[in-house]
Amino acid sequence: MIALKEALPFLLLDLQSALVHIGRGDVVDQLREAMIERWTYDENADAAYLHLQTPGSAGESPGETVSVYDELGINLDSDSQGRVTGMEILEGKAIIAQLEESRGSPPARGQRL
């Protein structure tokens, strides 16, 4: 696993700003501590999905989706306890390239980080 803040620091900064702007600053602290467990990429849709682990997350049932689509093209999924569990990134090819670079070698699609 790799920390979101280490793998994608500029994305995290953009997310923090967008979340505060829409009144969801409560999610920012979770993202600062989030670890990327694995990721998937749909080449046809150019969409990436990052499976995240945040402190206290333990596979609860799905909760809400927080959308910062208009600002960044990103949707954040949370569990029933409000903990961030995943991130869908539209136009995600560049993000996947950054993840591969942060690892030093490209993982297979869906591989754990």
C-alpha positions in Angstrom: 0.0 0.0 0.0 1.0 3.6 -0.6 -0.2 6.8 1.0 -2.5 8.9 -1.2 -0.6 12.0 -0.1 2.7 10.5 -1.2 1.5 9.0 -4.5 -0.8 11.9 -5.7 0.1 15.0 -3.7 -1.3 17.5 -6.2 -4.5 15.6 -6.6 -4.9 15.6 -2.8 -4.4 19.4 -2.7 -7.0 20.0 -5.4 -9.4 17.6 -3.6 -9.0 19.4 -0.3 -9.8 22.8 -1.9 -12.8 21.4 -3.7 -14.2 19.6 -0.7 -13.9 22.7 1.5 -15.6 24.7 -1.2 -18.7 22.4 -1.3 -18.9 22.2 2.5 -17.3 18.8 2.9 -14.2 19.6 4.9 -15.0 16.6 7.1 -13.6 14.3 4.4 -10.3 16.1 4.1 -8.6 14.6 7.2 -9.6 11.1 6.1 -7.9 11.7 2.7 -4.7 12.9 4.3 -4.5 9.6 6.1 -5.8 7.4 3.3 -3.8 4.5 1.9 -4.3 3.2 -1.7 -4.9 -0.5 -1.4 -5.3 -1.1 -5.2 -6.6 0.5 -8.3 -8.4 -0.4 -11.5 -8.5 1.4 -14.8 -11.2 1.2 -17.5 -9.4 2.3 -20.7 -12.6 2.6 -22.7 -14.1 5.0 -20.2 -10.8 6.5 -19.2 -11.9 6.1 -15.6 -9.7 5.1 -12.7 -10.9 3.7 -9.4 -8.7 3.8 -6.3 -9.7 1.5 -3.5 -8.8 3.3 -0.3 -8.2 2.3 3.3 -8.7 5.0 6.0 -8.2 4.8 9.7 -11.1 2.8 11.2 -12.4 1.4 7.9 -13.4 -2.2 8.2 -15.5 -3.1 5.2 -18.8 -1.6 6.3 -21.7 -1.5 3.9 -21.8 1.2 1.3 -22.8 4.7 2.3 -22.9 7.9 0.3 -21.0 9.2 -2.7 -19.6 12.7 -2.5 -19.2 14.3 -5.9 -16.6 16.8 -6.8 -17.3 16.0 -10.5 -17.9 19.6 -11.6 -14.7 20.8 -10.0 -12.4 17.8 -10.6 -14.2 14.9 -12.3 -14.0 12.9 -9.1 -16.5 10.9 -7.0 -15.7 9.7 -3.5 -17.4 6.7 -2.0 -17.8 6.2 1.7 -19.1 3.4 3.9 -22.1 3.5 6.2 -20.0 5.1 8.9 -18.9 8.0 6.6 -15.3 6.7 6.1 -13.9 7.1 2.6 -13.5 3.8 0.8 -12.9 4.7 -2.8 -12.3 7.3 -5.4 -13.6 7.3 -9.0 -11.5 9.6 -11.2 -12.8 10.4 -14.7 -10.2 11.1 -17.3 -7.9 9.0 -15.1 -5.1 8.0 -17.5 -2.8 10.7 -16.1 -3.5 9.6 -12.5 -2.7 6.0 -13.4 0.6 7.1 -14.9 1.5 9.0 -11.7 0.7 5.9 -9.6 2.9 3.8 -11.8 5.7 6.3 -11.5 5.4 6.5 -7.7 5.8 2.7 -7.6 8.8 2.7 -9.9 7.3 0.0 -12.1 3.8 -0.4 -13.5 1.6 -2.8 -11.5 -0.8 -5.1 -13.3 -4.3 -3.6 -13.5 -6.1 -4.1 -10.2 -2.9 -5.1 -8.4 -2.5 -4.2 -4.8 -0.2 -1.3 -4.2 
